Amino acid sequence: MIFLLSNMEMLFFSMVAAVTIVGCLIGAVEPHLPAFITQSFRYGKHSLKDRRNHLVARLEVPKSSFRHFYVFALVWSTMALYLVLRTTVAGKPAPEALVTFLDFLCGMRRTEKSE
């Protein structure tokens, strides 16, 4: 049996594997890991205090700067709500660009569920 994964599934599985492996390494052998791995994984009050990597320190974003995340989530969620209401309530088809994007991310073997 051939098991095909879509691009989105591959991305999700690789991210889960990376976080799991790094988390297990930090739990088991943290003192022996390079500082950039530990500093990249820990954040906030659990961040690495003693041996810091200067490149990672320059790339870190302070917690006070996460406002952009909430603005992006608000815009993205509003757009998704509009598209769902447009398709379900108004009965209009989804935009072709959205269907193409979903085909790329999730594969072309997606099926519509009707209830």
C-alpha positions in Angstrom: 0.0 0.0 0.0 1.4 3.4 -1.0 0.9 6.1 1.6 1.0 9.6 0.0 1.2 12.7 2.1 0.2 16.2 1.1 2.5 19.1 1.4 0.6 20.3 4.5 0.8 16.9 6.2 4.6 16.6 5.5 5.1 20.1 6.9 3.1 19.2 10.0 4.8 15.9 10.6 8.3 17.4 10.1 7.5 20.2 12.6 6.2 17.8 15.2 9.2 15.5 14.7 11.6 18.5 15.1 10.0 19.8 18.3 9.8 16.3 19.8 13.4 15.5 19.1 14.7 18.8 20.3 12.5 18.6 23.4 13.7 15.1 24.2 17.3 16.2 23.7 16.9 19.2 26.0 15.2 17.0 28.7 18.0 14.3 28.5 21.3 16.0 27.7 20.7 19.8 28.0 24.1 20.7 29.6 25.9 19.1 26.6 23.9 20.7 23.8 25.1 23.9 22.0 23.7 27.1 23.4 21.9 28.0 20.2 19.7 24.9 20.4 18.7 25.4 24.0 18.2 29.2 23.6 16.1 28.7 20.5 13.8 26.2 22.3 13.4 28.0 25.7 11.5 31.3 25.9 10.4 33.8 28.6 11.0 33.0 32.2 12.5 29.6 31.2 15.0 31.2 28.7 18.7 30.4 28.9 20.4 32.9 31.1 24.0 31.9 31.4 25.5 30.8 28.1 23.7 32.8 25.3 24.3 32.7 21.6 24.6 36.2 20.2 23.0 35.3 16.8 19.9 33.7 18.5 19.7 36.7 20.9 19.5 39.1 17.9 16.7 37.0 16.3 14.6 36.7 19.5 11.4 38.8 19.6 10.4 40.2 23.0 7.0 39.3 24.3 5.9 42.9 24.1 6.2 42.8 20.3 3.6 40.0 19.7 0.9 42.5 18.8 1.5 41.9 15.1 0.5 38.2 15.7 -2.9 39.2 17.0 -3.5 41.7 14.2 -2.6 39.0 11.6 -4.9 36.5 13.3 -7.8 39.0 13.4 -7.5 39.8 9.7 -7.0 36.1 8.7 -10.0 34.9 10.9 -12.2 37.7 9.5 -11.4 36.7 6.0 -12.0 33.0 6.7 -15.4 33.8 8.3 -16.3 35.9 5.3 -15.4 33.1 2.9 -17.3 30.5 4.9 -20.4 32.6 5.1 -20.2 33.5 1.4 -20.0 29.8 0.5 -22.6 28.4 2.9 -25.1 31.2 3.3 -24.9 32.9 -0.1 -24.3 29.7 -2.0 -21.5 31.2 -4.0 -18.5 29.0 -5.0 -15.2 29.4 -3.3 -12.7 31.7 -5.2 -10.5 29.7 -7.7 -7.3 31.1 -6.0 -8.4 29.6 -2.7 -9.2 26.2 -4.3 -5.8 26.2 -6.0 -4.1 27.1 -2.7 -5.9 24.3 -0.9 -5.0 21.9 -3.6 -1.4 22.8 -3.2 -1.4 22.6 0.6 -3.7 19.6 1.2 -3.5 17.7 -2.1 -6.0 17.2 -4.8 -7.6 14.1 -3.1 -9.7 16.3 -0.8 -13.4 15.5 -0.8 -16.4 17.6 0.2 -18.3 16.4 3.2 -22.1 16.8 3.0 -24.2 16.3 6.0 
